[in-house]
Amino acid sequence: MLRVFLWSGGMEYFIELFFSGLTRGSIYALIALGYTMVYGIIGLINFAHGEIYMIGAFTSYIIATVLSIYGFPVLAIVVLAGFAAAIWSSAYGFTIEKLAYRPLRHAPRLSPLISAIGMSIFLQNYVLLAQTSDFLAFPELIPDFDFMEPVAHIVGTTDLVIILTTAAAMFGLTLLIKFTRIGKAMRATSQDRTMAMLVGINVDRVISMTFIIGSALAAIGGILIASHIGQINFYIGFIAGIKAFTAAVLGGIGSIPGAVLGGFVLGLTESFATGYVSSDYEDVFAFGLLVLILLFKPSGLLGRADIQKV
Amino acid sequence: MLELQHVHSFYGNIQALKGVSLTINEGEIISLIGANGAGKSTTLMSVCGIVKPRSGKITFQGQSVHHLPADQIVTLGISQVPEGRHIFPHLSVRENLDMGAFLRTDKDGIKRDLDYVFSLFPILEERSGQAGGNLSGGEQQMLAMSRALMARPKLLLLDEPSMGLAPLIITQIFDIIKKINKEQNTTIFLVEQNANQALQISDRGYVIENGKITLTQNAADLMQNPAVQKAYLGI
């Protein structure tokens, strides 16, 4: 069966689908990290996280448009728009946590979840009213590199940039979590919040930092995918959010490597399903895979069912 | 050194402390004994700023601390080994110890204290690369105590250090508690259901019932007190 699929387009087609899957997977992974980190620290599914990504895309759209009017070089536009989007989205993430989640810290678990859904709807409508309901043509920020010319029909420059940027972001995140003070504080807080407070970790600050880092990653995902697809609107966060959330659950929610793995598994599945079956079946395969994996591994691919010793 | 005056604390709507007052002097070992749910752990959590007292005063070395956030209380020199040890399960033994020194910046001092806790519990040095969650109960208790010592506390709060441990290990743990008190001049506030062991190493003791202190005496007198013997010593 697989062999038939493979030969139905040849090796080149397979590689093309593979890279397109990696590209999608990168974006899912970048957003999924925000879900999984927040869940790991405070046990909340932050449903407004997709909107953070959407706001990142809009911010980079605005900055890129303004900068290109002033005739900035393309590379400068990409970098500046990316930074602006990351900072602006982080500010949103930070504020959302302060306003919508922190006052509910000691409330029953369902309350912040409802608050998160409310935040998501609010932000969608806020962007709808403040910006527009139309699709906006996103400028093509990433130029085609000449050296990519020979393989351009298989893997485009944007794909390559997305994959490499994601890899760099994840490498940076790994270093941050493994070796920095805030990273250690985040790991400790996610494992035992009361004990983290008892050793003197300012847990409120750790939670804020988690939202800031997760939001910045989502914003980077936002600018990358927007310049890849070429259009944005206020609703893109909802779809991407659901997919990235699926990726996080698939990989094991709360696990950082799990979110990355889940993102790539989901991206590749979608890409191959689209390429070999039909794009109509993309979501069927994606969510079918989710059901299948959770049936056999309920805590996700890399999730761990914690055993507590007394 | 530490003084609680009429402290009232709540867990949600349940009042756990109903006006607890007690005093601990520098260099002492003090035991707080009582039954399950009497308010022993809540007393410690109130001192550490995890549970905020609704009324009353807590002062440490003359400074009022009941309104301070937990991390500032650690900085002042109060560390707790909580009930159930609360080891970070996926951090290594070494990382758990490093977390104890989270607020410190004096690299040399941290190194010295690390050597000191390894001298108290050599087994921890052998296991320093293992995940904290994989240690046995006794080793976890040693790790939890060492982690608290890594903050170089002036006052060490211990919540049920003997819980769930074999008698031989319990004796070892209590010996070490005495040793820390002598060698480091660390004041010890011990909460125990194992009243016998606790009182044997203590200078004074308090008895807590239903969120109120009902009795305080020298440890030796408490052990002779018929009411205490009947209720807590099983005599």
Interface residues (C-beta under 8 A of the other chain):
Chain A: R181 K184 A185 R187 A188 Q191 D192 T194 M195 A196 M197 L198 V199 G200 I201 N202 D306 I307 Q308 K309 V310
Chain B: C48 G49 I50 P69 A70 D71 V74 T75 S79 Q80 P82 G84 H86 I87 F88 P89 H90 L91 E95 D98 M99 G100 F102 L103 G133 G137 Q140 R147 A151 G164
